[in-house]
């Protein structure tokens, strides 16, 4: 089974939620999945760390604090 590595290219639906659990943004709205190239710094290291090791077709829910998701202000 294929697993996500530090060099993977991922095509996935992503839903971001606010801390109250309400959806803030989702790729599912327009049925256009996100394309992520692991290691190209397009997403935060913390986000990448959550994806590493996931198998093709596997889903995962996780929480990132703002600084880990979007970087320091």
Rosetta constraint file for C-alpha pairs under 8 A:
AtomPair CA 1 CA 55 HARMONIC 6.61 0.50
AtomPair CA 1 CA 56 HARMONIC 7.17 0.50
AtomPair CA 2 CA 55 HARMONIC 5.68 0.50
AtomPair CA 2 CA 56 HARMONIC 5.77 0.50
AtomPair CA 3 CA 52 HARMONIC 7.65 0.50
AtomPair CA 3 CA 53 HARMONIC 5.30 0.50
AtomPair CA 3 CA 54 HARMONIC 5.36 0.50
AtomPair CA 3 CA 55 HARMONIC 4.22 0.50
AtomPair CA 3 CA 56 HARMONIC 6.10 0.50
AtomPair CA 4 CA 8 HARMONIC 5.72 0.50
AtomPair CA 4 CA 10 HARMONIC 7.74 0.50
AtomPair CA 4 CA 51 HARMONIC 6.76 0.50
AtomPair CA 4 CA 52 HARMONIC 5.15 0.50
AtomPair CA 4 CA 53 HARMONIC 4.98 0.50
AtomPair CA 4 CA 54 HARMONIC 5.46 0.50
AtomPair CA 4 CA 55 HARMONIC 6.36 0.50
AtomPair CA 4 CA 56 HARMONIC 7.58 0.50
AtomPair CA 5 CA 38 HARMONIC 7.53 0.50
AtomPair CA 5 CA 52 HARMONIC 5.56 0.50
AtomPair CA 5 CA 53 HARMONIC 6.31 0.50
AtomPair CA 6 CA 38 HARMONIC 5.47 0.50
AtomPair CA 6 CA 39 HARMONIC 5.90 0.50
AtomPair CA 6 CA 52 HARMONIC 6.92 0.50
AtomPair CA 7 CA 37 HARMONIC 7.17 0.50
AtomPair CA 7 CA 38 HARMONIC 5.39 0.50
AtomPair CA 7 CA 39 HARMONIC 6.29 0.50
AtomPair CA 8 CA 37 HARMONIC 6.14 0.50
AtomPair CA 8 CA 38 HARMONIC 5.44 0.50
AtomPair CA 9 CA 35 HARMONIC 7.09 0.50
AtomPair CA 9 CA 36 HARMONIC 5.70 0.50
AtomPair CA 9 CA 37 HARMONIC 4.44 0.50
AtomPair CA 9 CA 38 HARMONIC 6.12 0.50
AtomPair CA 10 CA 34 HARMONIC 7.82 0.50
AtomPair CA 10 CA 35 HARMONIC 5.59 0.50
AtomPair CA 10 CA 36 HARMONIC 5.00 0.50
AtomPair CA 10 CA 37 HARMONIC 6.31 0.50
AtomPair CA 10 CA 38 HARMONIC 7.58 0.50
AtomPair CA 11 CA 33 HARMONIC 6.04 0.50
AtomPair CA 11 CA 34 HARMONIC 5.62 0.50
AtomPair CA 11 CA 35 HARMONIC 4.58 0.50
AtomPair CA 11 CA 36 HARMONIC 6.45 0.50
AtomPair CA 12 CA 33 HARMONIC 5.04 0.50
AtomPair CA 12 CA 34 HARMONIC 5.37 0.50
AtomPair CA 12 CA 35 HARMONIC 6.64 0.50
AtomPair CA 13 CA 26 HARMONIC 7.33 0.50
AtomPair CA 13 CA 27 HARMONIC 5.40 0.50
AtomPair CA 13 CA 28 HARMONIC 6.15 0.50
AtomPair CA 13 CA 32 HARMONIC 7.48 0.50
AtomPair CA 13 CA 33 HARMONIC 4.56 0.50
AtomPair CA 13 CA 34 HARMONIC 5.95 0.50
AtomPair CA 14 CA 26 HARMONIC 5.65 0.50
AtomPair CA 14 CA 27 HARMONIC 5.59 0.50
AtomPair CA 14 CA 28 HARMONIC 7.38 0.50
AtomPair CA 14 CA 33 HARMONIC 7.22 0.50
AtomPair CA 14 CA 34 HARMONIC 6.95 0.50
AtomPair CA 15 CA 23 HARMONIC 6.78 0.50
AtomPair CA 15 CA 24 HARMONIC 7.56 0.50
AtomPair CA 15 CA 25 HARMONIC 5.77 0.50
AtomPair CA 15 CA 26 HARMONIC 4.09 0.50
AtomPair CA 15 CA 27 HARMONIC 6.49 0.50
AtomPair CA 15 CA 28 HARMONIC 7.54 0.50
AtomPair CA 16 CA 23 HARMONIC 5.96 0.50
AtomPair CA 16 CA 24 HARMONIC 5.58 0.50
AtomPair CA 16 CA 25 HARMONIC 5.27 0.50
AtomPair CA 16 CA 26 HARMONIC 6.19 0.50
AtomPair CA 17 CA 21 HARMONIC 5.51 0.50
AtomPair CA 17 CA 22 HARMONIC 5.33 0.50
AtomPair CA 17 CA 23 HARMONIC 4.23 0.50
AtomPair CA 17 CA 24 HARMONIC 4.97 0.50
AtomPair CA 17 CA 25 HARMONIC 6.98 0.50
AtomPair CA 18 CA 22 HARMONIC 5.50 0.50
AtomPair CA 18 CA 23 HARMONIC 6.39 0.50
AtomPair CA 18 CA 24 HARMONIC 6.07 0.50
AtomPair CA 27 CA 31 HARMONIC 6.10 0.50
AtomPair CA 27 CA 32 HARMONIC 5.51 0.50
AtomPair CA 27 CA 33 HARMONIC 5.37 0.50
AtomPair CA 27 CA 34 HARMONIC 6.65 0.50
AtomPair CA 28 CA 32 HARMONIC 6.38 0.50
AtomPair CA 28 CA 33 HARMONIC 6.90 0.50
AtomPair CA 36 CA 42 HARMONIC 7.36 0.50
AtomPair CA 36 CA 43 HARMONIC 7.85 0.50
AtomPair CA 37 CA 42 HARMONIC 7.49 0.50
AtomPair CA 38 CA 42 HARMONIC 7.96 0.50
AtomPair CA 38 CA 48 HARMONIC 6.81 0.50
AtomPair CA 39 CA 48 HARMONIC 7.89 0.50
AtomPair CA 41 CA 45 HARMONIC 7.45 0.50
AtomPair CA 43 CA 47 HARMONIC 6.39 0.50
AtomPair CA 43 CA 48 HARMONIC 6.78 0.50
AtomPair CA 43 CA 69 HARMONIC 7.85 0.50
AtomPair CA 44 CA 48 HARMONIC 6.34 0.50
AtomPair CA 44 CA 68 HARMONIC 6.77 0.50
AtomPair CA 44 CA 69 HARMONIC 5.86 0.50
AtomPair CA 44 CA 70 HARMONIC 6.54 0.50
AtomPair CA 44 CA 71 HARMONIC 7.19 0.50
AtomPair CA 45 CA 49 HARMONIC 6.07 0.50
AtomPair CA 45 CA 68 HARMONIC 7.76 0.50
AtomPair CA 46 CA 50 HARMONIC 6.52 0.50
AtomPair CA 46 CA 64 HARMONIC 7.58 0.50
AtomPair CA 46 CA 68 HARMONIC 5.78 0.50
AtomPair CA 46 CA 69 HARMONIC 6.72 0.50
AtomPair CA 47 CA 51 HARMONIC 6.69 0.50
AtomPair CA 47 CA 64 HARMONIC 7.59 0.50
AtomPair CA 47 CA 68 HARMONIC 7.60 0.50
AtomPair CA 47 CA 69 HARMONIC 6.42 0.50
AtomPair CA 48 CA 52 HARMONIC 6.27 0.50
AtomPair CA 50 CA 62 HARMONIC 7.46 0.50
AtomPair CA 54 CA 58 HARMONIC 6.23 0.50
AtomPair CA 54 CA 59 HARMONIC 7.78 0.50
AtomPair CA 64 CA 68 HARMONIC 5.86 0.50
AtomPair CA 64 CA 69 HARMONIC 5.62 0.50
AtomPair CA 65 CA 69 HARMONIC 6.17 0.50
AtomPair CA 66 CA 70 HARMONIC 5.77 0.50
AtomPair CA 66 CA 71 HARMONIC 7.09 0.50
AtomPair CA 67 CA 71 HARMONIC 4.41 0.50
AtomPair CA 67 CA 72 HARMONIC 5.03 0.50
AtomPair CA 67 CA 73 HARMONIC 7.63 0.50
AtomPair CA 68 CA 72 HARMONIC 7.80 0.50
